[in-house]
Amino acid sequence: MSTIETEIVVVGGGPAGLSAALTLSRARRRIIVIDNGEPRNASTLGAHGLLGQEGIGPFELLRKGREEVASYGGQVITGRVTDARAEGNGFRVRTDAGHDVTAHTVLLATGTRDNLPDIPGLAARWGKDVIHCFSVGMTGFEPATP
């Protein structure tokens, strides 16, 4: 198992996690993002409401975000967090890919997961013909597990 030391580990590499990592990397913080590569909006044709990126495909958005983070020295590790615990003056985060990351700070940006109702055909149309706008307080959503 490889051990990596960093200042901040961001768990979740979707738009929120990558935005945080970009801002922190630009501030010269040592950043590692851990992401499993399974974005919530993978089934959609495009993301909307993002200035300068209207209609961009979800994987293209993440590719660009990862490049921007890397351009300021941040790293992205592909994997799923399997364990995180306080250790000494910081934290130790382990992944299913065999990485062991120690950091002073952990930022959780794991997003949400859609729990679709059991309606025949709904899952196949989700993100294409059946869409939603997320709103605080909506039911049927739960935090994604790292």
QUIFEN-V734881 format. One record per residue. RES is the residue in one letter. PHI is phi as a letter, one per 40 degrees, with the letter a starting at -180 (NA if undefined). OMEGA is omega in whole degrees, 0 to 359 (* if undefined). D_CENTER is the distance of its C-alpha to the mean C-alpha in whole Angstrom. Layout:
RES/PHI/OMEGA/D_CENTER + RES/PHI/OMEGA/D_CENTER
//
This chain:
M/NA/179/23 + S/c/177/22 + T/b/180/21 + I/b/176/19 + E/b/178/20 + T/a/178/18 + E/c/184/18 + I/b/172/14 + V/b/178/12 + V/b/178/8 + V/c/182/6 + G/h/183/3 + G/b/172/3 + G/c/181/3 + P/d/181/7 + A/c/180/7 + G/c/179/5 + L/c/176/7 + S/c/178/10 + A/c/181/10 + A/c/178/10 + L/c/180/13 + T/c/180/15 + L/c/177/15 + S/c/178/16 + R/c/177/18 + A/c/176/20 + R/g/174/20 + R/c/176/18 + R/c/189/17 + I/b/167/14 + I/b/176/12 + V/b/174/8 + I/b/184/7 + D/a/182/5 + N/c/177/8 + G/g/180/8 + E/b/183/8 + P/c/180/7 + R/d/185/9 + N/c/183/11 + A/d/183/12 + S/c/182/16 + T/c/178/16 + L/c/181/19 + G/a/176/17 + A/c/183/15 + H/b/177/18 + G/g/178/18 + L/b/183/16 + L/d/179/19 + G/g/183/20 + Q/b/184/18 + E/d/177/20 + G/g/181/19 + I/c/178/17 + G/c/184/16 + P/c/181/12 + F/c/175/12 + E/c/178/14 + L/d/180/12 + L/c/178/9 + R/c/179/12 + K/c/179/14 + G/c/178/11 + R/c/178/11 + E/c/180/14 + E/c/178/15 + V/c/180/13 + A/c/182/15 + S/c/177/18 + Y/b/175/18 + G/g/178/18 + G/c/179/14 + Q/b/172/13 + V/b/177/10 + I/b/177/11 + T/c/179/10 + G/i/179/11 + R/b/178/10 + V/c/180/11 + T/b/181/15 + D/a/174/16 + A/a/181/16 + R/a/175/19 + A/c/180/21 + E/a/182/23 + G/g/179/26 + N/c/183/25 + G/a/185/21 + F/a/172/19 + R/b/181/18 + V/b/179/15 + R/b/179/16 + T/b/177/14 + D/c/179/16 + A/c/176/16 + G/g/178/19 + H/c/176/17 + D/b/186/18 + V/b/173/16 + T/b/184/18 + A/a/174/18 + H/c/186/19 + T/b/173/16 + V/b/177/13 + L/b/180/11 + L/c/178/9 + A/b/188/6 + T/c/176/5 + G/g/181/7 + T/b/176/10 + R/b/178/12 + D/c/173/15 + N/b/185/18 + L/c/175/21 + P/c/182/24 + D/c/179/27 + I/b/182/28 + P/d/177/29 + G/g/184/28 + L/c/184/25 + A/d/180/22 + A/c/183/23 + R/c/184/23 + W/c/179/20 + G/g/179/18 + K/b/178/22 + D/b/178/25 + V/b/183/23 + I/b/179/21 + H/a/170/20 + C/b/183/19 + F/c/179/17 + S/b/178/19 + V/d/179/19 + G/g/178/21 + M/c/175/21 + T/c/179/21 + G/g/178/20 + F/b/176/16 + E/b/178/15 + P/c/175/12 + A/c/178/10 + T/c/181/11 + P/c/*/9
//
